[in-house]
Amino acid sequence: MNEQKQDLRICSQCGTENEDDYSYCKSCGAVLPVSQAAFEQNRPVTPPPYVVPTQSTYSDPRQYEGPQGNPPNGQPPFNSAPQGNPQYGQPQYGQPQYGQPQYGAGQYPPPPKVVPVPDSIDGVATADIAAFVGSKQEYFIPKFAQHAGRGSFASWNWPVFLFGFLLKIPFVWFFYRKMYKVGSIILAIWIALTVIISGTMLYSLSPIYDGIVAGFKEAAPYISTDNGYSFSYNYNYDNNNNSIYENNNSQNNSKIDEIMNNNIEKCLPEFLSRIPYLIIGSVFAFLLLALYVLSAVYANSLYRNHTLKKIVELKSQRPDMSSFELTLHGGTSTGIAVAIGIIVPILTAFVGWIWMFSFFSDILSALML
């Protein structure tokens, strides 16, 4: 009778006794706990520890040395090994190769480092974090768990660094992860640094720019000819015949050289006086590089804080919010990231194109006078 009682599975919800082969309660339908008999029957068997075989006595060939080269006591001939053992001089079974770590009998290599993932991270359920993160959750959740309880932490993020260092757009990854506030702040800092660097460089080099344009204006009579304009010191272009011919007027060439050199020498003092602005631009260039590095170092930390804060806000509004809804609020946004990654570089390059167009248009205007 007692054995029958032990085989019964008692429901933890309503207390009803159920047969051992029942998985759900016949009264309330709740999941039944595993019975002791079923647990003992399905208990996993722990294999015995593996012991690395020790070196066999057949490893030393001197043991085979007997009279007239015959092995003593019926042992195998010299240079022969028993079944399963390698020849002498070959690595023994269970023995490491040269330069590899050695482990004795019953010892094992250290297991790979595994970060345990708890049921919750900083009070937020891990299942909710996985639903919110979506793509690459197997990468982010262990990092979040490893640095739980810390306001910020350093953890290298290669995509952010590559976007910043190679493409000069570190903010794209933050927009991709729907961190619009953080991405906008980094974008604003990036724009400010880029404007300062470009402005200081243009201001520092503007005397050289003015000297070149003034030189072309002064040398225009010597560059122009009856048949067209000389675009180099040695050749002219004939507008009427649409052909190129050699310019042998060395006197004009010398005069052009003299005029250009004089104008550049005139602007050198002004250029040298603006060297400090050039240094300031270089300092801000290093700050821009620091922005790329810091964005990569703290990207995972910023994403962890954003994820936990967003989940808490959503759960406070709707405690029963499903995992699917969390995924819609989280996840990634490829379209916005691609749009910003294309538009911002084009606008930045457009400013440089305007300056180059202005520079060459001034030179052409000087030649047309």
N, C-alpha and C positions, 0 to 999 in steps of 0.2 A: 504493500500500500504506500509506504514511504517512497519507494522507487518511482511509483507512478506520479506521486506528488512532485518529485524532483524534475520529472520530465515535462510537467505542465509549464506553460509560459503565461505569466500573470501580466495583464495589461497595466501599464503605469498610469493610465488615464482614468479607467473606471474600476479596476481591480478584478475584472472577470478572468477566470481561469480558462486557458485555451490549450488545445492539444499541441504537442511539440512540433508538428509539421505545419502549424499555422504561422503565416507571416504578418497577418493583420488581425486585429481583435474582432471576434465574431459578434461582439455587442456594439462597440462604438466605431470600429473601423480604423483605430489608431495603429501605427506601426509597432509591432511587438519587439521587445528586446531579445537578443540572442540567448538561447538556453545554454546551460552549462554543458549539456551533452553535445549540442551542436558545436559549441566553441572548442571543446576538447577534440571533436572529430576533425575540425577544420583548422586546428592550431598549426601555424606554419612551423615547419621543421627547420631548426637552425643547423646548418651544415657544420661539421667539425672544422676547426681552424686549419688552414693550409700551412704546411711546414715545408720550407724550402729544403730540398734534399741536400745533405752534406756531401762533401767530396768523397768519392769512392776510393777504396784501396787500389783500384785499378788505375788511378791517376798517375802513379809513380812507376815508370817502366823499370826501375832498378829492382823492383820486387820480382820481376820475371827472369832475372839473371840466374841461371842454373848451370850445371856442368855442361860444357860443350854447347852452350846457347840454348839448352832445353829448359823450359820453365819447371820449377820444383812443384812437387805435390799435385801434379795433374792440372796446374793452372793453365789458362789460355796462353797461346804463344805470344812472344814479344810483339808489341805494336798492334795486338788485337784487343778488342774491348768486348765485354759481355753485352748481351742484348739490352738495348736502350741507353747505353753509355757512349759518348763520343770518343773518337780517337785521342790519343795523348797529344797535348798541345792545342786541342780545340777547346773552346769555352764549354765548361761543364753545364749540365742542365740546371737551371736555377741560378747560375752564376752570372753576374753582370759583365758586360763588355768593358774594355779598358776605358777609363775616364767616366764611367757611369757610377752612381752611388751604390754602395754595397749594403745589403740587408742580411742579417744573420737569420738563423733558423727561427721560424715563427714570427718574423718581422715582416712588415708590409710597407710599401711606399706611402707617404702621407696622403690622405684623401684630398681631393680638390676642395677649395674653400667654398662653402655653401652658406649663403646668408638666409637664415630662417625667416620665413614670411609669416607674421602673426595674423590673427583674424582682423585686427584693426591697427591703423597707423595714426597716432595722435588723435584718437577718438573717432576716426572715420573708418567705416568698414572697408576692408580690403577689396571685397567684391564690388562695392560702389566705386572705388578708385579704379579698378580694372575696367569697369563699364565706361567710366568717364574718359580714361586715357585712350582706350581703344587700341590703335595700332602701336606696336612696340611696348605693350604693357609688361612683357616678360623682361624687358630691359629696365624700365623705370621703377616698377614696384619694388624689386630688391634694393635699389638705391634709396628709395623713399624709406623703406624699413630699416636700412642700415644707418640712416641718419635721422631716425625718429627722435622727436623732442628737441631738435636743434632748429633755431630760427633760420640759419643759413649754413651752407656747407659748400666746400669746393669739390667739384667733380667734373672732369674734363668731358666736353661734348664736341666730338669731331665735326658733325655737320655744321654747327654754328661757326667753328673756327675756319672751316673750308669756305663757307659762304662769305666770311669776312675777309680772310687773308687772300684768297684767290679771286673772288668775285667782287669784293669790297661792299657787300650788302649783308652784314651780319643780322640785320633786323628781320630778314625774310623768314627765318625759322620760327621766330616768335609769333608772327602772323599765321604761319602754317599751323601752329599749335593753339590758335585762337587766343593768344595772349595779346590782345589788341592794345591794352594800356601800356604794357611793358614794351611792346614793339614800337608804339608811337613815341615813347620817351627815347628809346635808343635811336630811332629814325631822326628825331629832332636834334639830338646830340650830334649825330652823324652829319646832318645838314649844316649845323652851326660850325663844326670843325672844318668841314669841306669848304664852306664859304670863307672862313678866316684864312685857311691855307691858300686858297686861290687868290683872295684879295691881296694878301701880303706878297705873294709871288708876283702878281701883275704890277703892284705898286713899286716893287723893288726893280723890276725889269723895264718899267715904262720909260726911263731915260734912254736905254738902249733902243727901245722901239721908236722913240721920237728922233733919235740920231739917225737911224736907218732911213726913216721916212724923209727927214730933212736932206739927207745925202742924196736920195733919189730925186728930190725936187731940184736940188742944185745941179746934179749931173744930168738932168733930162736933156739939155741941148746937145750934150756930147754923146748921149745914147741914141737919140733920134737921128735918122738919116733921111735923105730925100725919098728913099724907097720903102721905109718902114722903121721899125724899132729893133735895136740890138738886144737880144735876151741873154747874151753872154759876151765876154770880152773878145772872143775870137770869131764869132759868127753873127751874121745879120739875117733877118727874114725879109724877103722881098714880097710886099703885099700884091704888087701888080702881076708878077709872074708866078706867085705862090711857090717860091723856092727859097732855099737857104744858100747863102754864099759867104765866103770867108772875108772877114773884116781885117784888112791889112793896115788900118790906121792905128799904129801903135801909139801915136801921140794922144789920140782920144782915149785910148785905154789907160794910159798913164795918168791922164787928167782925171778920169773917173776914179781910179785908185786913190789918187791924192784927195779928191773931194770926200769920198766915203771915209777914208781914214781920219781926215780932219774933223768931220762931223761926229764920228764915234769918240774921238779923243775929247771933244768938247763936252760930251755927255758923261764921260767917265767920272768926274768929280761928283756929279749928282748921283750917279749910280753907287759910288762908294759910300756916300752919305746915307744911303738907304739900306746898307748891309744889315743894320740891326733888325729891320723889318723882315729881311730874308731869314735871319736867325729865328725870329719869332715864328715865322711860318714853319720852319723846320721843327721847332718845339711842338707846335700843334700837330704836325705830322706824326711825331712820336706818340702824342696823346691819342691820335686816331688809331694807331697800331695797338696802344694799350686798350682801347675800347674793343677791338677785335678779340684780344686775349681774355679780358675780363668777362666779356659776353660768353665766351666758350667755357670759362671756369665756373661761372655761377648760373648758367642756363638751366641745369637740372634742379638746382636749389630754387630758382625762381618759378620753375614749372611745378615743383612740389607744393610750394606755398600757394600758387594760383589754383592748383587742383583741389587741395584741401579746403581752401576758403570758398571756392565756388560750390563744392558739394555741400558744405555746411549751409550756405545761403539757400541752395535749392531745397534741401531737406527741411529747413526751417519753414519754408513756404508750403511744401507738400511732403510730409513725412512718408507717404506711401508712394513716392515717385519710383517708377520702375527703372530697371537697368537700361531699357531701350531709350527712355526719355533722357537719362543721364548721358547716354552715348550721343544723342542729338545735341545736347548742350556742350559736350566736350568733343573728343575726337580731333579731327584735323580739318583744315580748310585749304585745299590745294589751289582753288581758283583765286582767292584773295592773295595768297603768297606769290603765285605766278604773276598776277597783275602788278603788284607792287615791285616785284623783282625785275620787271621789264620797264615799267613806266619811270621809276625813279632814276635808274641809270641813263635812260634816254634823255630825260630833262636835264640831268647833270651834264651829259655830253653836249647837249644843245647849247648850253652857255659857253662851253669851250669853242664850239663851232662858230658862234657869233663873234667871239673875240678874233679867231683866225680870219674870218671873212672881213672884219673891220680892218685888220692889219694889212691884208693883201689888197683890199679896195683902196686904202690910202696910198699904197705904193703905185697902183695902177693910175689913180687920180693924179699923182705927182708926175708920172710919165706922160699923161695926156695934156698937161698944161703947155 
